[in-house]
Amino acid sequence: MTPEQTVAQTPAQALRRVLEHADASVRLRAVMAAGTTPDPGHVTTLVARCAVEPDFSVRELLTWALTRHPASATVPLVVDELRSPRAQARSQALHTLSKIRDGSAWPAITGALLTDPDDEVARAAWRAAVVLVPDDERGELARVLVTQLGRGDREVQLSLSRALIGLGEVMLPVLDQAASDPRMRPHAVATRRLWLDPDAGFELAVEEAKRVVALGDTAVEV
């Protein structure tokens, strides 16, 4: 036995070691235990693992485990991850903040994150922003979000439409103004249609938007 092996591990060190196990089911059980019995000493390890964990289910459980700890212990560390050069660290931190739902994190949701070139980071930022934004800043958030209209594939566009709709009526004037831009118009029209008829589904809203644009309608309103 080496001298290193004779030294007792701290709980945080033990958790970190298990979270490096090759078997995702082992990591999953470790995170479940960490969330079931919250320990402030585990927060740093859980946050750090979010940035590198390859398994989606484990990442989701990492977020759950962090929500089981006091926001005062988790939010500052999670916010620090928003400055990481690693896209997964930023996106998972944003996802976690949206689940913790602590308003003190709102100032950390910057325009750079809302327009992040990585689609998964941007989508996570949109979701977190809608959850955390103060009522008096919803209009300004809408103005930032509409700059992203027309971006990405259908999944990215649906995420943005949902975020805008989540802001409520405050986004409508900004959305209608954005529709004057030919690049943004189809997505703006589809978002407006989805706002009016949520049960229609995004695909139907997109097809209707294409019809509206093809006919050269001058107004988004119906």
C-alpha positions as a Markdown table, in Angstrom:
| # | Residue | x | y | z |
|---|---|---|---|---|
| 1 | Met | 0.0 | 0.0 | 0.0 |
| 2 | Thr | 1.4 | 3.4 | -1.0 |
| 3 | Pro | 1.5 | 6.3 | 1.5 |
| 4 | Glu | -1.2 | 8.0 | -0.6 |
| 5 | Gln | -3.5 | 5.1 | -0.1 |
| 6 | Thr | -3.1 | 5.2 | 3.6 |
| 7 | Val | -4.4 | 8.7 | 3.8 |
| 8 | Ala | -8.1 | 8.8 | 4.5 |
| 9 | Gln | -10.1 | 10.6 | 1.7 |
| 10 | Thr | -12.4 | 13.5 | 2.6 |
| 11 | Pro | -16.1 | 13.0 | 1.5 |
| 12 | Ala | -15.5 | 15.6 | -1.3 |
| 13 | Gln | -12.5 | 13.7 | -2.6 |
| 14 | Ala | -14.3 | 10.4 | -2.4 |
| 15 | Leu | -17.2 | 11.9 | -4.4 |
| 16 | Arg | -14.8 | 13.3 | -7.0 |
| 17 | Arg | -13.2 | 9.9 | -7.4 |
| 18 | Val | -16.5 | 8.1 | -7.9 |
| 19 | Leu | -17.7 | 10.8 | -10.4 |
| 20 | Glu | -14.7 | 9.8 | -12.6 |
| 21 | His | -15.8 | 6.2 | -12.8 |
| 22 | Ala | -16.2 | 4.9 | -16.3 |
| 23 | Asp | -19.7 | 3.4 | -15.6 |
| 24 | Ala | -22.4 | 6.1 | -15.9 |
| 25 | Ser | -24.7 | 4.1 | -13.6 |
| 26 | Val | -22.1 | 4.4 | -10.8 |
| 27 | Arg | -21.8 | 8.1 | -11.3 |
| 28 | Leu | -25.6 | 8.4 | -11.3 |
| 29 | Arg | -25.9 | 6.6 | -8.0 |
| 30 | Ala | -23.2 | 8.9 | -6.5 |
| 31 | Val | -25.0 | 12.0 | -7.6 |
| 32 | Met | -28.3 | 10.7 | -6.3 |
| 33 | Ala | -26.7 | 10.1 | -2.9 |
| 34 | Ala | -25.2 | 13.6 | -3.0 |
| 35 | Gly | -28.6 | 15.2 | -3.6 |
| 36 | Thr | -30.5 | 13.0 | -1.2 |
| 37 | Thr | -28.2 | 13.9 | 1.6 |
| 38 | Pro | -27.0 | 17.5 | 0.8 |
| 39 | Asp | -23.5 | 18.4 | 2.0 |
| 40 | Pro | -22.1 | 21.9 | 1.4 |
| 41 | Gly | -18.7 | 20.3 | 1.0 |
| 42 | His | -19.9 | 18.6 | -2.2 |
| 43 | Val | -21.1 | 21.7 | -4.0 |
| 44 | Thr | -17.7 | 22.5 | -5.6 |
| 45 | Thr | -17.3 | 18.9 | -6.8 |
| 46 | Leu | -20.8 | 18.8 | -8.3 |
| 47 | Val | -20.4 | 22.1 | -10.1 |
| 48 | Ala | -17.1 | 21.1 | -11.5 |
| 49 | Arg | -18.5 | 17.8 | -12.8 |
| 50 | Cys | -21.2 | 19.6 | -14.7 |
| 51 | Ala | -18.6 | 21.0 | -17.1 |
| 52 | Val | -17.2 | 17.6 | -18.2 |
| 53 | Glu | -19.9 | 15.0 | -17.5 |
| 54 | Pro | -20.6 | 13.2 | -20.8 |
| 55 | Asp | -23.9 | 11.5 | -19.9 |
| 56 | Phe | -27.1 | 13.5 | -20.2 |
| 57 | Ser | -28.9 | 11.7 | -17.4 |
| 58 | Val | -26.0 | 12.2 | -15.0 |
| 59 | Arg | -25.9 | 15.9 | -16.0 |
| 60 | Glu | -29.6 | 16.3 | -15.2 |
| 61 | Leu | -29.1 | 14.6 | -11.9 |
| 62 | Leu | -26.1 | 16.9 | -11.1 |
| 63 | Thr | -28.4 | 19.9 | -11.6 |
| 64 | Trp | -31.1 | 18.3 | -9.4 |
| 65 | Ala | -28.5 | 17.6 | -6.7 |
| 66 | Leu | -27.4 | 21.3 | -6.8 |
| 67 | Thr | -31.0 | 22.4 | -6.4 |
| 68 | Arg | -31.1 | 20.4 | -3.1 |
| 69 | His | -28.4 | 22.6 | -1.6 |
| 70 | Pro | -28.9 | 26.2 | -0.4 |
| 71 | Ala | -28.8 | 28.8 | -3.2 |
| 72 | Ser | -26.3 | 30.8 | -1.1 |
| 73 | Ala | -23.8 | 27.9 | -1.5 |
| 74 | Thr | -24.5 | 27.0 | -5.2 |
| 75 | Val | -25.3 | 30.2 | -7.1 |
| 76 | Pro | -22.0 | 32.0 | -6.8 |
| 77 | Leu | -20.1 | 28.9 | -8.0 |
| 78 | Val | -22.5 | 28.2 | -10.8 |
| 79 | Val | -22.4 | 31.8 | -11.9 |
| 80 | Asp | -18.6 | 31.5 | -12.1 |
| 81 | Glu | -19.0 | 28.7 | -14.7 |
| 82 | Leu | -20.7 | 31.2 | -17.0 |
| 83 | Arg | -17.3 | 32.6 | -17.8 |
| 84 | Ser | -15.8 | 29.2 | -18.7 |
| 85 | Pro | -14.4 | 28.7 | -22.3 |
| 86 | Arg | -16.0 | 25.3 | -22.3 |
| 87 | Ala | -19.5 | 25.5 | -23.9 |
| 88 | Gln | -20.9 | 22.6 | -21.8 |
| 89 | Ala | -19.9 | 24.4 | -18.6 |
| 90 | Arg | -21.7 | 27.5 | -19.7 |
| 91 | Ser | -24.8 | 25.7 | -20.9 |
| 92 | Gln | -25.1 | 23.4 | -17.9 |
| 93 | Ala | -24.6 | 26.3 | -15.5 |
| 94 | Leu | -27.4 | 28.2 | -17.2 |
| 95 | His | -29.6 | 25.2 | -17.1 |
| 96 | Thr | -28.9 | 24.8 | -13.3 |
| 97 | Leu | -29.6 | 28.5 | -12.7 |
| 98 | Ser | -33.0 | 28.1 | -14.4 |
| 99 | Lys | -33.8 | 25.3 | -12.0 |
| 100 | Ile | -32.5 | 27.0 | -8.8 |
| 101 | Arg | -34.6 | 30.1 | -9.8 |
| 102 | Asp | -32.7 | 32.5 | -7.6 |
| 103 | Gly | -33.2 | 36.1 | -8.8 |
| 104 | Ser | -29.7 | 37.1 | -7.6 |
| 105 | Ala | -28.3 | 35.3 | -10.7 |
| 106 | Trp | -30.1 | 37.6 | -13.1 |
| 107 | Pro | -27.2 | 40.1 | -13.6 |
| 108 | Ala | -25.0 | 37.2 | -14.8 |
| 109 | Ile | -27.3 | 36.5 | -17.8 |
| 110 | Thr | -25.4 | 38.8 | -20.1 |
| 111 | Gly | -26.1 | 39.8 | -23.7 |
| 112 | Ala | -23.0 | 37.8 | -24.6 |
| 113 | Leu | -24.6 | 34.6 | -23.3 |
| 114 | Leu | -28.0 | 35.4 | -24.9 |
| 115 | Thr | -26.2 | 35.6 | -28.2 |
| 116 | Asp | -23.6 | 33.0 | -27.6 |
| 117 | Pro | -22.4 | 31.4 | -30.9 |
| 118 | Asp | -22.9 | 27.9 | -29.4 |
| 119 | Asp | -26.6 | 27.1 | -30.0 |
| 120 | Glu | -26.9 | 25.0 | -26.8 |
| 121 | Val | -25.5 | 27.8 | -24.7 |
| 122 | Ala | -27.8 | 30.3 | -26.2 |
| 123 | Arg | -30.9 | 28.1 | -25.8 |
| 124 | Ala | -30.0 | 27.5 | -22.1 |
| 125 | Ala | -29.5 | 31.3 | -21.7 |
| 126 | Trp | -32.9 | 32.1 | -23.2 |
| 127 | Arg | -34.6 | 29.6 | -20.9 |
| 128 | Ala | -32.7 | 30.9 | -17.8 |
| 129 | Ala | -33.4 | 34.5 | -18.7 |
| 130 | Val | -37.1 | 34.1 | -19.0 |
| 131 | Val | -37.2 | 32.4 | -15.5 |
| 132 | Leu | -34.9 | 35.0 | -13.8 |
| 133 | Val | -35.8 | 38.3 | -15.5 |
| 134 | Pro | -37.4 | 41.0 | -13.2 |
| 135 | Asp | -40.7 | 42.2 | -14.5 |
| 136 | Asp | -39.4 | 45.7 | -15.3 |
| 137 | Glu | -36.7 | 44.3 | -17.6 |
| 138 | Arg | -38.8 | 42.0 | -19.7 |
| 139 | Gly | -39.1 | 44.5 | -22.5 |
| 140 | Glu | -35.3 | 44.9 | -22.7 |
| 141 | Leu | -34.9 | 41.2 | -22.7 |
| 142 | Ala | -37.3 | 40.9 | -25.6 |
| 143 | Arg | -35.3 | 43.4 | -27.6 |
| 144 | Val | -32.2 | 41.3 | -27.1 |
| 145 | Leu | -34.0 | 38.0 | -27.9 |
| 146 | Val | -35.5 | 39.2 | -31.2 |
| 147 | Thr | -32.0 | 39.8 | -32.6 |
| 148 | Gln | -31.7 | 36.1 | -32.7 |
| 149 | Leu | -34.8 | 35.5 | -34.9 |
| 150 | Gly | -34.0 | 33.3 | -37.8 |
| 151 | Arg | -31.1 | 31.7 | -36.1 |
| 152 | Gly | -30.4 | 28.0 | -36.3 |
| 153 | Asp | -32.5 | 24.9 | -37.1 |
| 154 | Arg | -36.1 | 24.3 | -36.1 |
| 155 | Glu | -35.2 | 23.2 | -32.6 |
| 156 | Val | -33.2 | 26.4 | -32.0 |
| 157 | Gln | -36.0 | 28.5 | -33.4 |
| 158 | Leu | -38.6 | 26.8 | -31.4 |
| 159 | Ser | -36.6 | 27.4 | -28.2 |
| 160 | Leu | -36.4 | 31.1 | -29.0 |
| 161 | Ser | -40.1 | 31.3 | -29.8 |
| 162 | Arg | -41.0 | 29.7 | -26.5 |
| 163 | Ala | -38.7 | 32.1 | -24.7 |
| 164 | Leu | -40.3 | 35.1 | -26.3 |
| 165 | Ile | -43.8 | 33.8 | -25.6 |
| 166 | Gly | -42.8 | 33.2 | -22.0 |
| 167 | Leu | -42.2 | 36.9 | -21.7 |
| 168 | Gly | -45.9 | 37.6 | -22.3 |
| 169 | Glu | -47.5 | 40.5 | -24.2 |
| 170 | Val | -44.5 | 42.8 | -23.6 |
| 171 | Met | -42.7 | 41.0 | -26.4 |
| 172 | Leu | -45.4 | 41.6 | -29.1 |
| 173 | Pro | -44.4 | 45.2 | -30.2 |
| 174 | Val | -40.8 | 44.2 | -30.4 |
| 175 | Leu | -41.7 | 41.1 | -32.3 |
| 176 | Asp | -43.8 | 43.0 | -34.8 |
| 177 | Gln | -41.0 | 45.5 | -35.3 |
| 178 | Ala | -38.5 | 42.7 | -36.0 |
| 179 | Ala | -40.9 | 41.3 | -38.6 |
| 180 | Ser | -39.9 | 44.2 | -40.9 |
| 181 | Asp | -36.5 | 42.6 | -41.4 |
| 182 | Pro | -36.8 | 40.0 | -44.2 |
| 183 | Arg | -34.2 | 37.8 | -42.5 |
| 184 | Met | -36.3 | 37.7 | -39.3 |
| 185 | Arg | -39.8 | 37.9 | -40.7 |
| 186 | Pro | -40.6 | 34.2 | -41.2 |
| 187 | His | -39.6 | 33.3 | -37.6 |
| 188 | Ala | -41.3 | 36.4 | -36.2 |
| 189 | Val | -44.5 | 35.5 | -38.0 |
| 190 | Ala | -44.3 | 31.9 | -36.8 |
| 191 | Thr | -43.8 | 33.0 | -33.2 |
| 192 | Arg | -46.8 | 35.4 | -33.4 |
| 193 | Arg | -48.9 | 32.5 | -34.8 |
| 194 | Leu | -47.7 | 30.2 | -32.0 |
| 195 | Trp | -48.6 | 32.9 | -29.5 |
| 196 | Leu | -52.1 | 33.2 | -30.8 |
| 197 | Asp | -52.6 | 29.4 | -31.1 |
| 198 | Pro | -50.2 | 27.4 | -28.8 |
| 199 | Asp | -52.0 | 24.2 | -29.7 |
| 200 | Ala | -51.2 | 24.6 | -33.4 |
| 201 | Gly | -47.6 | 23.5 | -32.9 |
| 202 | Phe | -44.5 | 25.1 | -34.3 |
| 203 | Glu | -44.4 | 23.2 | -37.6 |
| 204 | Leu | -47.9 | 24.4 | -38.5 |
| 205 | Ala | -46.9 | 28.0 | -37.4 |
| 206 | Val | -43.8 | 27.8 | -39.6 |
| 207 | Glu | -45.9 | 26.7 | -42.6 |
| 208 | Glu | -48.4 | 29.4 | -42.0 |
| 209 | Ala | -45.6 | 31.9 | -41.7 |
| 210 | Lys | -44.2 | 30.8 | -45.1 |
| 211 | Arg | -47.6 | 31.4 | -46.6 |
| 212 | Val | -47.9 | 34.8 | -45.1 |
| 213 | Val | -44.4 | 35.8 | -46.3 |
| 214 | Ala | -45.0 | 34.4 | -49.8 |
| 215 | Leu | -48.2 | 36.4 | -50.1 |
| 216 | Gly | -46.4 | 39.5 | -49.1 |
| 217 | Asp | -48.7 | 40.4 | -46.2 |
| 218 | Thr | -47.7 | 43.7 | -44.7 |
| 219 | Ala | -48.6 | 43.0 | -41.1 |
| 220 | Val | -47.9 | 40.2 | -38.7 |
| 221 | Glu | -51.1 | 40.7 | -36.8 |
| 222 | Val | -54.1 | 38.5 | -37.5 |
